[in-house]
Amino acid sequence: MPESRPTGAVSFDNHGRVVLVSGGAMGIGRAICEAYFESGASVVCLDVDVDAAESLPGEIAFVRGDTSAEDDCRNAVGFAVEKFGTIDVLVNNAAIQPNASYVPMHEFPTDLWERMVGINFSGYAFLAKHGLPVMLAQQSGVIVNIASGQGHRTAREVAAYGPIKAANLMQTRQWGVEYARQGIRVVSVSPGCINTPMVQATLAEQGGEAKIANRHPLGRIGQPEEVAAAVLFLASSAAAFVTGTDLEVDGGLGAFAAFAEPYPITDL
Ligand SMILES: NC(=O)c1ccc[n+]([C@@H]2O[C@H](COP(=O)([O-])OP(=O)(O)OC[C@H]3O[C@@H](n4cnc5c(N)ncnc54)[C@H](O)[C@@H]3O)[C@@H](O)[C@H]2O)c1
């Protein structure tokens, strides 16, 4: 069977652009930071994890902050503008999905619920709220929200994560329409299962990588660089007519019927 292979180098020219990425110290956010840096952009990584950020390329600027705190988002935007003069691309990526969140609704710990709403939903809004005035002043900019396939359709025990990721899709539509006449585009990317620290923590509990990989029609889980490539495309001038919408980067998972047998289907 021909295999789907991870994306190689994707070429975009981002010289002269300033990019702010939340949760950029690890996983998908880190791949986005590195892809933008390698394509010439000035990059600011906003993250709570100072230790993880230390291994980022030295030219990527780092600002510590917790996106669930509005002041930290305001501060990160101010930091980026002071250092590089503006923000052209804002990537809302920081989110959490700890193992403790894989429980049914009636058992959901309230403190974890509030933490997930705070980071995964309010954090996206706070960063947009403070980034948008910078984009409005220059009448251009792109906001990219990292959503999830679990925001499109149900899965077991994602009582908080699923609905909040669905809200990220609606933030994309709402803001996309609201700011369309001011030169600002808002898009989102919904990954399938991607090989990051977040996922490595849960893969073992959920039956291992091979089982999860097999649910994706392309037969594997994705790499962070493949999500980064979609972000670079959507935020580029090649996608100038795209706003208020989402791109699933999921190895075909979202197209796969919920009631179908595990892939591949052998007895059709
Ligand atoms: N990995 C996947 O399979 C997958 C699938 C669908 C969607 N996503 C989404 O992709 C995004 C990135 O996920 P990932 O797998 O790379 O996660 P990850 O846990 O590997 O990395 C997340 C990063 O965000 C940072 N972070 C966490 N809370 C923060 C906060 N409050 N403020 C600032 N930074 C914070 C972490 O320190 C870390 O650097 C998330 O929005 C996630 O929901 C991931």
The ligand as an SDF file (V2000), in Angstrom:
LIG
                    3D

 44 48  0  0  0  0  0  0  0  0999 V2000
   -1.5320   17.0430   19.4890 N   0  0  0  0  0  0  0  0  0  0  0  0
   -2.7130   16.7470   18.9600 C   0  0  0  0  0  0  0  0  0  0  0  0
   -2.9970   15.5970   18.5720 O   0  0  0  0  0  0  0  0  0  0  0  0
   -3.7600   17.8110   18.7900 C   0  0  0  0  0  0  0  0  0  0  0  0
   -4.9380   17.4640   18.1120 C   0  0  0  0  0  0  0  0  0  0  0  0
   -5.9050   18.4320   17.9200 C   0  0  0  0  0  0  0  0  0  0  0  0
   -5.6960   19.7190   18.3920 C   0  0  0  0  0  0  0  0  0  0  0  0
   -4.5460   20.0240   19.0630 N   0  0  0  0  0  0  0  0  0  0  0  0
   -4.3770   21.3980   19.5110 C   0  0  0  0  0  0  0  0  0  0  0  0
   -3.1120   21.8750   19.1090 O   0  0  0  0  0  0  0  0  0  0  0  0
   -2.6400   22.8340   20.0530 C   0  0  0  0  0  0  0  0  0  0  0  0
   -1.2590   22.4500   20.5320 C   0  0  0  0  0  0  0  0  0  0  0  0
   -1.3160   21.1600   21.1000 O   0  0  0  0  0  0  0  0  0  0  0  0
    0.0100   20.3210   21.3970 P   0  0  0  0  0  0  0  0  0  0  0  0
   -0.3510   18.8990   21.1940 O   0  0  0  0  0  0  0  0  0  0  0  0
    1.1580   20.8880   20.6640 O   0  0  0  0  0  0  0  0  0  0  0  0
    0.1500   20.5760   22.9810 O   0  0  0  0  0  0  0  0  0  0  0  0
    1.4330   20.4380   23.9110 P   0  0  0  0  0  0  0  0  0  0  0  0
    0.8990   20.1580   25.2790 O   0  0  0  0  0  0  0  0  0  0  0  0
    2.3820   19.4700   23.3290 O   0  0  0  0  0  0  0  0  0  0  0  0
    2.0500   21.9000   23.8860 O   0  0  0  0  0  0  0  0  0  0  0  0
    1.2770   22.9780   24.3580 C   0  0  0  0  0  0  0  0  0  0  0  0
    2.1480   24.1650   24.6620 C   0  0  0  0  0  0  0  0  0  0  0  0
    1.2950   25.1630   25.2310 O   0  0  0  0  0  0  0  0  0  0  0  0
    1.8820   25.6460   26.4400 C   0  0  0  0  0  0  0  0  0  0  0  0
    0.8210   26.1000   27.3450 N   0  0  0  0  0  0  0  0  0  0  0  0
   -0.0470   25.3260   28.0340 C   0  0  0  0  0  0  0  0  0  0  0  0
   -0.8490   26.1010   28.7670 N   0  0  0  0  0  0  0  0  0  0  0  0
   -0.4870   27.3850   28.5340 C   0  0  0  0  0  0  0  0  0  0  0  0
   -0.9590   28.6290   29.0030 C   0  0  0  0  0  0  0  0  0  0  0  0
   -1.9520   28.7100   29.8740 N   0  0  0  0  0  0  0  0  0  0  0  0
   -0.3650   29.7540   28.5480 N   0  0  0  0  0  0  0  0  0  0  0  0
    0.6650   29.6790   27.6700 C   0  0  0  0  0  0  0  0  0  0  0  0
    1.1640   28.5180   27.2040 N   0  0  0  0  0  0  0  0  0  0  0  0
    0.5850   27.3870   27.6280 C   0  0  0  0  0  0  0  0  0  0  0  0
    2.6840   24.4800   26.9690 C   0  0  0  0  0  0  0  0  0  0  0  0
    3.6790   24.8910   27.8960 O   0  0  0  0  0  0  0  0  0  0  0  0
    3.2430   23.8870   25.6850 C   0  0  0  0  0  0  0  0  0  0  0  0
    4.4450   24.5350   25.2990 O   0  0  0  0  0  0  0  0  0  0  0  0
   -3.6960   22.9000   21.1510 C   0  0  0  0  0  0  0  0  0  0  0  0
   -4.5870   23.9480   20.8610 O   0  0  0  0  0  0  0  0  0  0  0  0
   -4.3890   21.5650   21.0170 C   0  0  0  0  0  0  0  0  0  0  0  0
   -5.7020   21.6100   21.5490 O   0  0  0  0  0  0  0  0  0  0  0  0
   -3.5710   19.0910   19.2770 C   0  0  0  0  0  0  0  0  0  0  0  0
  1  2  1  0
  2  3  2  0
  2  4  1  0
  4  5  1  0
  4 44  2  0
  5  6  2  0
  6  7  1  0
  7  8  2  0
  8  9  1  0
  8 44  1  0
  9 10  1  0
  9 42  1  0
 10 11  1  0
 11 12  1  0
 11 40  1  0
 12 13  1  0
 13 14  1  0
 14 15  2  0
 14 16  1  0
 14 17  1  0
 17 18  1  0
 18 19  2  0
 18 20  1  0
 18 21  1  0
 21 22  1  0
 22 23  1  0
 23 24  1  0
 23 38  1  0
 24 25  1  0
 25 26  1  0
 25 36  1  0
 26 27  1  0
 26 35  1  0
 27 28  2  0
 28 29  1  0
 29 30  1  0
 29 35  2  0
 30 31  1  0
 30 32  2  0
 32 33  1  0
 33 34  2  0
 34 35  1  0
 36 37  1  0
 36 38  1  0
 38 39  1  0
 40 41  1  0
 40 42  1  0
 42 43  1  0
M  CHG  2   8   1  16  -1
M  END
$$$$
